[in-house]
Amino acid sequence: MKRDERNGDCGVQRAKAIRLVSGVILGLSLSQLVATTAAADFDLEPGDEVTVAFTGLEDLSFDATIDAHGDVNLKWLGQFQAQGRSTDELEQLVRLDAAGKIVKQYDQNGEIYIIQLDGDEIEIVRNGYRPIIVGGDVAQTGQIDFRVAITAREAVALAGGVRSRLLTDDITIDPIQLLRWQTAYGQAALKHAEGIVTAWRASSEIAQDMDLLPPVETAVSVSPKVLSELVAEQIRIRKINQENEAGEREFFTNAKKQASERIRILEEQKTELAKALKADEEEEARVVSLVDKGLAPGSRLADTRRTTVLSATRLLDVEEDLAGTSLIMTRLIRDQEQYEQERSLRLLQERRAATLDVRDARHQMDTISKYLAGASDEIGTESLIMDIDYTVTVFRMVDGQLQSREVDKLTQLLPGDSLEISVQEIAPEPPLTE
């Protein structure tokens, strides 16, 4: 680092002379959906967090998160493409870009001093990996911390192991047990209906089809009244979402319209000022010729040059204002695109979660139905006990698309993986009879 302890004005002028170059884009390199972990340092992905530290400048250190587009905003250092890079690659990119950057600091006396970065003092480290999400038939659904070489089987163990949600109860065919099963069936049926209606609402918003017909009574196992209430609730949610989205879109439309009008005015001013500057330069050349011939005093040449400089300054100011307004327009367009992408992603996630809820609830209902059927036929308890195995489905973002695949229990996981555990309950074969 180079430190310039001259007055603040000098430091500011020096800082203005620095031009940063950023925005280098690297093609994304994503792993296959199912692969073993070969290295401890995974490429950075959206949701990962990093810490930026400066040797000898602890006060400047800060944390940053890779956004949904794979970019990371490193404050005054600029914005960089992080997705697909290792922390070392990102560090080298930032170091190259920051070399020569000017930083203003204040000492204990409140006096300003200037620091010029060399780049080598910047260090970027990963704060941690994205967690693994475990759902389905496990004791404790939710997220667990990722560690290198963790397998699907270990993730299930950390989630408390697999379980059959119904076999956790004491399987005894008596009125109390029957009431438990009936209550559990009613709860599962309600969850099933809620999932179906939520998925319908999300689908209508994704397709922007408000005339999409809601689920019919035959698709659920709840009363028509309950179904009507669920549909009405989702319609209210959809209406609120529509109003919020309309407000956001109106803001972007108005802001872009204002920026576009500003650009038009500045373009006109730029054209007029360019003409004026050209005329001033021609006049200055004419006066120079007259002065050289002794036909005009030198003072007239000084006045003419001041006029030319003033015209050039005004033109530069308009060009700078035009560049700033164009940048605002670009950011507005990008922000609107990001808003629409985040909206679509949110709705897709809502629909996926609702679909998973429907599947889980359907599984519970089917299993409870077997228990209830066994109880009504006065089948012995032993016939209701089943052997338990499970399957593992991994959900992973690949090339910006959410993909899923059933994997082996010893498959090594990657940061940010989501697991769906499904219990496979197989009734034992009946005993042989003589």
N, C-alpha and C positions, 0 to 999 in steps of 0.2 A: 504494500500500500504506500502511496505517496500522500503526504499531508501538506496542505497549503494553508498556513495560518495568517495569510494576509486578510485585509478587510473583506466583509461579506459581499460588497458590490463586485469586487474583482472575481471572487469565487463564483458568483452567479453568472457573470459574463463567461467565465471559463466553462461553467456547466452547460450554458446554452450552445457552446460550440461543439458539444458532443452529440453525435447522431447514433442512435441505437439501431441495430438491425436484428429483428426477431421474426418469429413465425416460420422457422424452418420446419418442414413437414416430412415426417418419415412414414413410409408405408407400414400399415399395421401387420404384425406377424402374430397370429393366434395359434394356439395349440389345437390339436384335434380334440373331439368331444371326450373321448376316453383314452387316456394316456397315463403312463406312469411318470412320477415326478423324478426328473433327472438332475435338477439343480436347486440349490437353496434360494437363489435370488430370482424370483419370478418377475417377468415384465410387469410394468405398472399398468393398471387398468382403472376405469372409472370407479370412484369410491375409495381408492387407496389414499393414504395420507403420508406426507413426507414432512421432514423438518429441514429448514434451510438455516445453516449456521455460518458465522463469519469469524474467522480466527482473529482474536483480539478485539472483536466488536460484538460482544455478547448481547448488547442492547438491541442490535439489529436483527437478531434471530427471530424466526416466526415459523408457524405451521401452515401448510396448504393442503387442499384436497383436490384430487383429479376430478373434474366435472364430468357430466354425462357425455360430453363430446370428446373426452380424452385429453382435454386441455387442462393446464394447471396455471392459475394466476399467482405469480410470485411478486405481487404488489409492484413496487417501483422497479423491480428487475424486469418486469414485462410478463407476457403470457407465452407459454411454450406448449408444444405438442408433447405429451408425456406418454400417451397410450402406446404400448408396444415397445417402449424403451426400458432398459434397466435403470436403476438409480445412478449407476456410474455413467451411463450414456447421457442421461439428463443432466448430471453434474457437469460433464465436459461441455455440453451445449450451452449451459448457463454461464460457465466460466468464460467461454469464448465471447459470448454476447456481452458480458459485463465488463470485460477488460477495458479500462479507461473510463468507466462510468464515474461520475462525480457524485459524492454523498456529502451533505452538509450536516455537521454535528455541532453541539454546544458543549463547552467545557463547564467546570464547576462555577466559574465566574459569569456564566451566561454569555460568553463571547463565542462567536461562530468561527469554526474552522472547517476547512475543506479537506475531504479524503478522496483520493483517486484510487479506485479498485484496480488491482492487477488481475483479478479473476481467480488466482490460485488459492486465495483465502476462503473461497466459498466451498462449503461442504453440504451435500444433500444426502440424507439418510431416510430410510423408510421407518415410519412410526410403528407399523404393524401391518398384518395382512387383513384383507377383507374376511369377515367371519363366514363360517359354513352354516347354512340354515338347514335344520332337520325337521321334517314334518311327517305326518301320517301316524302310523301305529307304533309310536314310541312312548315311553313313560313321560318324558318332558320335551314337548316340541319347543322350538326356538332356535337361537343361534349359539354356536360353540366357537371357541377360538381356534383359528387355523394354526397348525404346526406342520413343518416339513415332513413329508412322507406319511401323513395320516391317511389311513384307509377308511373305506366306507364302514367296515365292521367296527373299527375303533370309534368312529363318529357315532354310530348307533349305541355303543356302550356308554359313551360320554353323555348321551341323551337319556340314560337310564335303562337302556335295553328295549327290546320290542315287547309288546304286550297285546293281548286281545282285550279290548276295553270291556267286553262283557264277561269274560272268564275271571275278572278281578272280583266279581261278586261271588258270594257263596251260592253254588248251584244246588238249591234244594227246592223241590217242587212243592211249595206251600202257598197259601194266599198272600203272604207278605212278599215272597219272591216273585209271584205272578204280578203283584202290583208294581214292584220295581221294574220288571221287564216292560210292563205296559207304559209306565212313566217314561222309561228310557226310549221306548219306541215313539211315543208322542214327541219327545224332545228331538229325536233324530228326524222325524217327519217334518217338524217345523224348520229345523236347520236345512233339510233338503229343499223345502219350498223356498226358504229365504235365498238359498244359493241360486236356484233356478231363476227367481225373479230378479235378483241382482245381476246375474249374467245377461238376462234379457235387457235390462236397462243399460248396462255397459255396451252391449252390442248395438242398441239403437243409437247411442251417442257416437260410437265409433263410425257407424255407417251414416250418421246424421239423418237417420230415418225415424222421425217421430211418429210415423204411422205403423211402425212395426208392431204386429199384434202381440199382446202379452201372453204368458203361459195360460193354457186352458186347465180346467179342473182335473182332467184325466192325467195330466202330467205330474200332479202332486198328490200327496196323501193327507191333505188337511181340508178343513171344511171350506165351502165357497166363501163364507164370510171372512175367514182368516186370509184366504188367498186375495180377496178384494182389498183387505187392509194392507197386505204386503205390497200389492201393486200400487195402491194409492201412495204409500210411503216412498216407493222408488220414483214415482212420477214427480213427487215434490222435490226429491233430491235432484232429479234430472232438470227440473225447472230452475232450481237455484244454480246448478252448474251452467245452464244456458245463459242465465242473466250475468253471471260472473265472466263467462267467456265473451259475451257480447260487449261488456264493458272494456275488457282487455283489447279486443279487436278494434273497437272504436278509438281507443287511445292510440294504438299503432297507426291507424288510418289518418287520424288528425295530425299526429306528430310527423308522419312522412309527408303529408300534404304541406305542412308549414315549412319543413326542411326543403322540399322541392321548390316552393315559391321563393324561399330565401336564395337557393342556388340560382334560380332564374334571374333574380334581381342582381346578384353579384356577377353573374356572367355578363349581363348588359353593362354594368359598371366597369368591368374589366375591359370590355371591348372599347368603350368610350375613353377610358384612361390610357389604353394602349395607343389610340389615335392621338390623344393629346401629347403623350410622351414623344411620339414620333415627330409631331409638329415642333415641339420644343427643341428636340435634338437638331432638326433641320434649321431652326432659327438660330441655335447656338453656333452651328457650322457657318451660317451666313455672317453672323457678327464677328466670329473669329477671322473670317476673310477680310471684313471691313477694317478690323483693328490692325491686322497685318499690313494693310495698305495705307494705314494712317487716316482712314476715313471715319473712324468712330473711336471714342475714348475707351480706355481700358475698363472704366467703371461699368460701362454698359455690358461688357462681356461677363463681369462678375454677377451682375443682376440676372443676366440670361442663364448662367450656369445654376444659380440658386433656383430659378424657376424649373429647370430641367431636373435637378435633384429632388425638388418637392413633388413633381409629377411622378418620378420613379418611386419615391417613397409611398405615395398614395396607391400606386399600382401594386406594390409589394404587399401593402396592408390588405388590399382587396383580395389578392391571390391567397394570402394566408387565411383570411376569413372564409374564402371559398373552399379551401382545402379542409378546414375544420368542419364546415357545414357538410361537406361531402362525407367526411368520416362519421359524422352523426347519423347521416342517412344510412350508411353501410351498417352501422351498429344497430339501428332500428330494424333494418331488414333481417339481420342475423338474430336479434332478440325475438322478433316475431316468429321466425322459423324455429328457434329453440323452444318458444312457448308452445307452438303447435306440436312439436315432437314430444315434449314432456307431457302434454295433454294426452296424446295418443298412447304413450307408454303407460301413463297412469291408468287409463281406461283398460288397456290390455292386461295390466297387472290385476286390476279389480276383477276383470272377467275370469282370468286364470285362477285367482284365489277362490272366486265363487264356484268355479267348475270343480276345483279340488274339494271344496266343502260338500258339493253335491255328491261326489263320488264317495267321500268318507261317510256321509249320512246314509247313502244307499247301502253301503256295506254294513253299517250298524243295523239298519232296518231289516236287511236280509237275514243277518245272523239272529236277531231277536225273534224274527218270525219263525225260525227253526226251533228256537227254545219254546216259544209259545205253542207251536204245533206239537212239540214233544210233550209239553205239559198237558195239553188237552187230550192227547192220546194216552196219557198216563205211562209214558216211556220212562224207564229207569234213568237215574242220574248218570250212570256210566256211559250211556249212549250219547250224552250231550257233551262229554269232554273230548276235545280234539287235540291232535298233534299240531304244533305251531311251527311254521317256517315263515320266512319273509323274503321279499324281493326288494331290490334297491334301484330306484330310478334317479339318475342325475340330470339336473337341469343346469345348463351352462350357456353363457353368451358366446357365440361364435360368429365372427364377422358381423356383429351388430344384430344377430338373430338369436332368439332364445331357442335352443335345441335340447332335446331330451333323449335319453337312451337308458335301457335297463343294463346294469353293470354287475360284475362279480363283486362279492363282499370284500375281496382283497384289493380291489381297485384303489389306487392312490388318488387322492382328491387334489383339486386346485383351489386357490383362494377364491371366495365368492360363489362356490358351488352350492346348489340347493339339492337336498335329498328328499325324496318321497319314499317312505317305508310302508310297504303293504304286506300285512300278515296274510299268509296262505293257510287256511285251516282245513285240514283234511280229516274227515271222520274215519276212525279205525274200521278195519274190515270186521264183519260179523264173525263170531266164533264158528268153527266147523261143528256140524252136528252129525251124530252117528246115523 
